[in-house]
């Protein structure tokens, strides 16, 4: 089987395909492909064609990056303008403050995530996401984090009632070991993390926060 894959890889390389092209067609590691094809020389024409593709790919990636930056700036700018009216809404303001304190603000992945163990706080945030952020129901995901000592069969059903999100939209519950021998808080039901897969919302929340800071004159 490996011989057939090697012969196919050699044939593809001789036709001018890049290593990336070949790896998409043959399920082997990059190191294996490199070993198989190390002695095969491409023609000048083939090299020029691959370089042209690389330049085009870089140009496209750069254009997309610039577009994303411009789109992010516009979303933040629009959100800042919205704060003038939204700040008058107690639900909006309380949700924004809670997210500012407890929500995920890391810009690497732009994940909208809020975690807490207080069911009342989770209820408020679900109201905020639904009412102020207009998040569609199918965009919600829930992940529970709980220690083995507190784990029980109906824990997912408990948080499903709190969030009004079906268990089918829950990620696998994360169960952590603990050194405790008995439950200190019999009412503890773990930590509930609300996820919303929406980068645009992450940027809007950032814009709302900046708008609030400017509105309250906190910068000075």
N, C-alpha and C positions, 0 to 999 in steps of 0.2 A: 504493500500500500504506500509506504514512504517513498519507494522508488518511483512510482507513478506520479506522486506529488512533486518529487524533485524534478522529474522530466518535464512536468507541466510548468513548474516555476522557471526552469531554464528556457523553455519555449517562449514563455511570456516576456521574460527579460530580454531575450534576443529580438523580440518584436518591438522593444522600446518602452515597456511598462516600468513604472517606478516600483520601488519596494512596497510602498503603501498600496498601490493597485494590486500587486500580487498577494499581499497579506489579506486583502478583502476577498480574494478568490480561493485562497488555500489556507486551511486552518492549522498553521504551525507558528512557532514563535519567530520573532524578528531575528534573533540570533541564529536560528536555523537557516532562515532565508539568506542571511548575510554569508553564512558558511558555504551554502550551496552555490551562491552566485558570485563569490569573490573573484573568480578568474574570468568572468564574462565582461568584455569591454563593449560599451555602447558606441555607435557611430557618432560623429560630430553632429550630424543632423538630429539624431535621437537625443543627444545631450542638450542641444539648443531648444528642442521642443519641450523637454522636461523643465528647463530653466524658465522658459516662457510661462509654463503652467504655474510654476512656483511664484513668479512675479505677479501673475494675475490673481493667484490665491491670496498673496500678501496684500495686494491692492484692495481686493474684495473685503478681506478681514479688517483692514484699516478703515475702509468706508463704512462698514457695519458698526465698528467701534465708535466712529465719529457720530453716526446716526443715533446710536444708543445714548451717547453723552448729551446730544441736543434734545432728544426725547425726554431724558431724565430731567434736564434743566427746565423744560417746558412744563412737565408734570408738577415739579416742585413749585414753580412760579404760579401756576394755576391754583395749587393747593394753598399757597400763602394768601392768595386773594380771597379764598373761600372762608378763611378764618374769621373775617369781619362779621359774618352772619352766624357761622357755626358756633362761635364761642359763647353765644347767648343760650345755647342748648345745654342744659345740665348733663344729659346723657353723653353728649359728644365730649364735653369738657372732662367729665370724670373718666371716660374711657381713654381719652388721649393722655391724661395724667398717669393712669394706671399702666398704659403701654409704655410711656416714657420711662416709668420706674422699673417695670418688670418684663417688658417685651424685648424681643431680639432686635438689636439695632446694628448687627454686623453687616457691613456693606459688601463683603466678599461674595455672599450668595444671595443677598436680598430676600431672606426668608421672613415671612410674616409669621411670628410665633409668639404665643403668650403662655406662660406656665405658672401655675399656682396650685396650692393644696386646699385653699379655701373655696368651698362650693359656691358661696354667695358671690365671691369675686369673679369666679368663672361664669356665673349667670350674668353678671353685669357686662362682662366682656363679650359674651355671646350676643347680648342685646346690642352692644356697640357695633360689633362686626356686622350684624344683620341690619340694624337701623341706620347707623351713621355711615358705615362703609359699604353698605349694599352688597354684601358678599352672597353669591348664590349658594344654596344649600349643598349642591354637589361639589363645591370647592373646599368644604371643610374636611379636615382630617384630625383625628384625635390620637394621641399617644399617651399611655399611662406609664408612670414610673412608680414602682412600689417595692418595698422590702419583703423578703420571704415571710417575715413574722406577721405582716399585715395582709398578706395575700389571701384572697378567698374567691370562691367560684363566681359570685355575682358582682365582682368589682366593676366589670365592664358595663353591666346593666345599670349599676348605680350611676356611673358617669354619663351613660347614655340618656338617662332621665334628666340629669342636671343640664346637659348641653342640648338635649333634644336632637342629637345626632345619632343615627342608627349605628349599631355595632359593626355593620358591614363597612363603615367608613373609618373604623379604628385601625391604626397600625398595631403590630404585635406588641402586647404589653411587655414592658421591660422590667424584669424582676431582679432585684439586687440582693445579694446576701447581706446579712447583718449579724453582728456579734451579740446583740441583745437576746436575752433568754425569754422575756415576756413583754407583752405590749404595755408601753407606758401610757399611750393615748388610745383608748379603745375605740374612739370615734374617728381615728385617722384613716383616710381612704387613699393614701398615696397622692402623687402629684399628677395633675391633668395638664397636658400641653395641647394647645389649640394651634393647628397649622392651617394656613391659607396659602395655596400656591399661586401667588399673584405679585409679580415684581412691581407692577404699576401701583398697586396698593401700598407696598413698602415705601415707594417714592412719595406717594401722596401723604402718608403718615409723617414722613420726614419733612415735607413741605409744611404740613399743619404745625408741626413742632417749631419749625423756624419762624413761621408766621406768628405763633403764640409768643415766642421769645421777643420778637420785634414789637408786637402789640403791647406786651407788658413792660417793654423797655428794660428787659433783664440784662441786655448786653452791656449797658453802661454801668 
